Amino acid sequence: MLGWHPFESEPSNGLRFNRTPLHDPYQANMKVVFLTAGAAGMYCGSCMHDNATARVLQASGIDCILQPIYTPIRTDEPSIAQEQIFFGGIHIYLLQQLPWTRFFPKSIRRLLDWPPLIQMATRRAMSTDAAKLGALAISMLKGTEGRQAEEVQRLTTWLESEMQPDVLVLSNLLIGGALPTIRQRLPNTKIVVLLQGDDIFLDHLPAEARAQAIELCAKLVDSVDQFIVNSRFYADKMGSLLSIPERKLTTIPLSIDLHPFAPRESSTENVERIRLGYLARIAPEKGLHRLVDAFIELAHQPPHANLTLEVAGWLGEANRPYLDSIQQRIDKANLRHRFTYHGSPSLDEKSQFLRSLDLLCVPTEYEDPKGLFALEAIASGVPVVLPDHGAFGELIASTAGGVLVPANDHHALSDGIGRLARDHELRHHLARTGRINVQQTHSIETTAERLVLLFNELTSTA
């Protein structure tokens, strides 16, 4: 087993995580169903993390089923998800907008959940617009009292008759409207919910819809045995927002599959230029425009004449004008020859991209509850510059693989980037220290061990 931080051996809820091997005989024959929400055709960090977690749980001896909700999941590694879809995106949207479609023959409505059809419909989709889908979100949270009640019954019947899981895991609470029904019909199944960005969706809802959705989410808390968060920041935030008791919150540090990521050989470092990277979805909330502001400010300074900006990430149709505007600003600053958009990389391409960088920065506008891109960069021997908000402070404290700067301040951002760009020794120190700490604390195998221990603890409780 990889290294262990002592301050995480005893979480606040009293669940003790000891050095137990993954193949603990107590877990034999344990069945886990993992419900993960697809993201309408785009690469989604949560989907990829859910897929990696379920894969490692399977490897550990857990009978783990990864079941998509809404749409098929899209990952940058082979997906282990089931082909069938519950609450298919087309189907539930039609039930919401055209309630009379529930009278269509079931055979016709099941066709709406056919994965190739959903993939075709979402191929050019942008990320979900929460402001437009407020009514649908509220209806879903109402469970059997919403317009998707028949789908609630279909999922619950499948769980009850075919799966009978010891543990049911949900990738977020927003897909939890069925939980009271599941709790009633599967009283012995333990229910675990990951909280990993629910507030971001809620915050995009109109005020009235947001308040109603929060109230409905809070009502679901009684149906959940344990919530998992990746940071103390998010435990405090969501605990306060939804009135979650402290005993129901478990913090398990964010993790990644380390195998694809390795630092470049030092002999391959290009001393002629410093490559500043960005790896995230191309969208305003991810803060690429702020990074461009900082890059333009630095690039015209003599000490940074060798600085280039390398950008990679998934681009939805709705955000193409955003990227166009950024490229126009780069052109206006006469820096096109020092800026490259590398598109949306595959896993191999992402690994190569990270190894080519000298530092990485994704200055999110919002308080990010995760930061998978930061762990991937640090695991690749690339120090990071991050805004001091959300979970980033805890990530930097845990890994010592980068620096923090005041959020939403491109002058502070340029100062932080400039400092690392100029200081070769500091970059190498952060890279070495960060990679060691990621290996010790943030591997997907370590997360699987902690989940197995949590599942054992829950299922052993009468």
N, C-alpha and C positions, 0 to 999 in steps of 0.2 A: 504494500500500500504506500501511496505517496505521503509526503509530510503532512503534518497536522498542526494547526495553530491552537495553542492551549485555550485561548479565549473563546473558542467555538466548541469546546468539549461539553459545555453545559448551557444550552439555550435557556432563555428566560422562562419558557413554559415548563421547564423541568424535565424535558425529554433528553436523556443523556446519550450523547453520541460517543461510544467507545470504539476502540480499534478492533472492530469485528470484521472478519473476512466476508467478502461478498457471498461466498457459498456457505453461509450459515445454514445448518440443517433445519433450523426453525422455519425458514421461509419456504421449504419444499412445498410444491404444489400451490403456492400462492398465485392468485389470478388478479391481474390489474387491468382495468380498461381505462385508457387515456383518451379523453375527448379533446381534440385540438381544433381550433377554429382556423379554417383556410382564409387566405387573404386576397381573394379575387384575382388570382393570377400573378401577383407580384411576389418577389422574394421577401420573406418575412422572417425577421430574427427569431420571433417567438416560435414560429413553425419549425425552423431549423433546429432550435434548441430542444423543442419537444421531440422531434424525430431522433436526434442524437441521444437524448435521455432514454427514450423508449428502447432504442437499439441496445444501449448498454444494460438496461434492466433485463432485456431478453438474454443477453450474454451472461448475466449474473445468475440465471436460473429461474427468473420470474416469468410466468406465463403472461406476457404483456401484449395487449392489443392496442394499437394506435388507430383511433377512429376519427376521421375528419368530420367536422361540422361546417355547414355552409357551402364550402367549395373544396376541391382537392387541394392538398397542400403543395407548395412549390419550394423545393430545397435545392441547395447546391451540392448535395451528396445524395446517394440513392435513398429513396423514400421507402419506409417499411409500413406505410399507412395502408389501411384497408381500402379497397376500391369503392365500396358502397359509401354513400353520403347520407347523413341525416340532416334534416332542416336544410335541404338543398336551396342555395341562394335564389334561384329562379322561382322555385316553388313557394317559398315563404314570402317572397316579394309579391307574387300574384295573390296569395291568400290575404295579404295585407291591403293591397290596392283594389283587388277585385274579389271580395269575400265569397261571392257566389261560385267561384271556381272550385270550392270544396265539394260541390255537387257533381263535379266531373267524375267519371269512372276512375277508380283507383289505378287501373292499369295505365290510363293516360297520364295521371298525375305522377306516377312512378317514373315515367319517361323523363319528366322534368328534373329528376335527380340523377339522370345518367351522366356519369363524370365527363365523357367527351363533350356532351352538350353544354355542361356548365363551363368547361374549359374554353370552349369556343366562344361562349357569351362573355367570358371575363378576360379573354386573351389581350384585349386592348384596354382593359379596365384600369382606372386609376385606383388609388387607395380609397377605402370607404369614406364617403362624405357623411360624417356623423350628423351634421346639421340637417341634411335632407332625410336621414333615416331615423329621426327621433321617434316617430310614431311606431315604426317597426321595432325598434329597440325596446320600447315600453311594452308593446304587445308580447314580444318574446319573453321579457322578464315576468310577465303575468302568468306564464305557464298555461295551465288548463283554463284560465280565464281569458286568455288572449286568442287571437285569430288563428294561431298555429297549434291549437289544443290537440288536434288529431295527430300532429307530428310529435307532440309530447308523449302521447300514449304509445305511438309506434316505437319511439326510442326506449321508453320504459319497458314495454313488452319484450323488446329484443334483449335488454339487459336482464330481465327477470327470467325469460324462458330459455335463452341461448347462452348467455354469458355467466350469470350469477357470480359477479366479481367479488373478491374479498375487499378490494379497494377500487373506488372510482375516482379518477383524477380529472379535473377540468382545467383547461389552459387559461381561463379567466372566468370571472363571476358573471360577466355579461351574457354568457351562454347558459346560465344556471337557472332559468325560469322553471325547468322541469324538476329541480331538486326536491321540492316538497313532495311531489308525487313519487319520485324515486325513493325518497326516505320512507314513505308510507308502505310501498310495495316491496322494498328490499331493506328491511329494518336491520339486517346484519351486515350490510355493506358499509364500509367506512368511506366517507366522502372527504376528499382533499381538493382544495382550489388553489391554483397558482394565481397570484396577483402580480401582473407584469405589464402594466400600462392601461388598466381599466380607467383610471382617472383622466387620461389623455382623451379617450373617446368621450367620456362624460363632459369634459370641459368644452368640447366642441358643440354640444347640444344647446339649443335655445334655452334661456333661463328656466322657463316653466317646465320644459321637458327634462332638463337636467335635474331639477329638484325632485320630480316624480321618479325618475330613474334611480336616483340615489336612495330615495325612500324604499323603492322596491328591492334594490340590492341589499339594503340594511335588513329587510325582512327575511332575506335568504340566509342570513348569518346563522340562525338557529339550526338550519338544515345541514350545516357544514361542520365536520369534526375538526379539521385543521386547515389553516391557510398557510401557504408558503410564500415568502418574499425573499428577494435577493439582497436586501439591504435594510439596515435599521431605519434609514431615511424613509423607505417605503412602508415599513411596518408602522411607523409613527403616523405617516400621512394617511394611509388607508384605514388604520385602526381608528383614527379620529373621525375620518369621513363617514365610515360605516358603522361606528360603535362596535368594533370587533373586540372582544375580551382579549387581554394580553395572553391568557393561557391558550388561546386558539391561534396564536401567531408563532410561526417557526421561521427563523432566518437561515437560509442555506445560501452561501455565496454563489454568485453567478459563475458559470463554468463553460468550458468549450472542450471540444475534441482536439487534443493537442497534436495528434498525429500528422495532420496536413501542414503544420506550421513549424518552421525551423529558420533560424537566422542564416543570412548569407555568409559565405566565407569572407573573412576580412580582406583577403587578397583581391576580392572582386569589387571592393568599394571604389566608387568613382570620386576621386578627390577634386575633380574639375568642377563639380556642381553639387549642390545640396538639393535633394528631392523632397519637397514638402508634399505630403499626401493627404487625400480625403477619401474615405471609403464608407459610404452610406447611401441611402436612398437620396436621389436628387429632388429635394423639396425644400421650400423656405424654412419649415420648422427645424430642419437639420442644420441650418445656419451656414450653408455654403457661401452665401453672399457676404457674410461677415468675414469668412476666411479670405475671400477675394479682396475685401477692403484691406485686410491686414497684409496680404501678399503684395498688393499694389503699393502700399505704403513702404514696405520693406524693399521691394524689387528695385526702386529708384535710388536706394542708398548704396554708395560704393562698397561697403562691407558685404552686401548681399547681391552683388552682380551675378553670382553663380547660382542663385536660388530659382528653382522651377516649381510649378504647381501641377501635381499629377492627381487627377480626379477620376474616381470609378464609383459606380453604383447604379442601381436599377432606376430607370427613368420612365415614369408613366406619361401617357399622352397629355394629360392636363398640365404637366410641368415642363413640357418642351419650351413654351414661351419663357419660362423662368430661366432655363439653361441658356436660351438664346440671348436673353438680356445680360446674363453674366458674361457670355462670350463677347458681346458688344462692348461691355465695359473693359474687358481685357484688350480688345482691339483698340479702343480709344486710348488706352494707356500704353499702346505700342508694345504689348507684351505677349502677343499671340505665339511667338516662337518659344515662349517659356511656359506655355500652358497646354495641357493635353487632357482631353476627356477620353478615357479608355473604355467606355461602355460598361455594360453589366457583366462582370466576369464570372466564369465558371469557378468551381472550387480550386482547380489547378491554377487557373489564371489569377485568382485572388491570392493564392499563396505566393506565386511568382511576383505579383504586383507588390505585395507587402515586403517581400525580401529586397525589392529594388529601392525602397524608401529609406530616407534618413530620419524622418520623424513624421508623425501623423497627427492630424487635428480635425475633429468634427465638433464645431462649436454650437451645439444644439440650442435652440431658442427656449425650449421647454425643459423641465426638470426630468431628465431621462432616468427611468427606474432601473435600467440595465447597463448597456454599453458593451455589447458583445464585440463590436469593432475594436474597442480599446484592448480587450483581452487578446484578440487575434493579432493585433499589431505588436503588443508587448511580447507575446509568445514567439513572434517572428524576429525578435531582437530590435524592435523599432520603438523608441520612446514616444510618448504621447503628450500633447498639450490639450488640456480640457478645461471647459468653464467650471467654476467652482459652484456647482449646484447639483441637485438630484443625487444620484448614487455615485457620482464621479469622485467625490471626496473620499468615500470609503474604498473605492477601487484603487485610487492612488495610494492611500494609506496601507492597503493590503499588499499591493504589488511593488511599491516604490519604483514604478516604471515610467514616471512622467512628472509633469508639473501642472499645477492648477493656476488659473488666472481668473480675475473677476468676470462674471458672466455678462454677456451682451455689451461688451466694450471692446471695439476692434483695436483701439490704441493699446490697451492692456494685452490683447491677443497678439498684436504685432511685437510687443516687447518680449512676451514669453517665447514666441517662435524665434525671434531674433537672438535671444540669449542662447537657445539650444543650437541654432544654426551656426553660431560663431564658436561655440565651445565643444570641440571634438571630444575632449576627455569626458565632459559631463554626459554627453550623449552615450558614450560607450559604457560609462558607469551605470546609467539608468537602464540601458539595454541589458547588461549582464545581470544586475540585481532584479530587474523586472521579470526576466525570463525564469530565473530560479524560483521566484515567489509564485508565479503563475503555475508552474509545474507542481509546486507543493500544495497549493490551496485551491486552485481554480480548474482542475481537470474534471471532465465529465464523469470519469470513474469515481472520483471522490464524491460528487453529487449523487451518483447511483448508490454508493455505500450509505450515505446519509438518508436517502429516501427509503432504502430497504430497512434501515433501523427504525425510521419513523413508521413505516407500514407495519413492521413487527410490533412496535409499541402500541399502535392503535388497535390492531386486530387481537392483541392479547388482553385488551381491556374489555371487561364484560359490559 
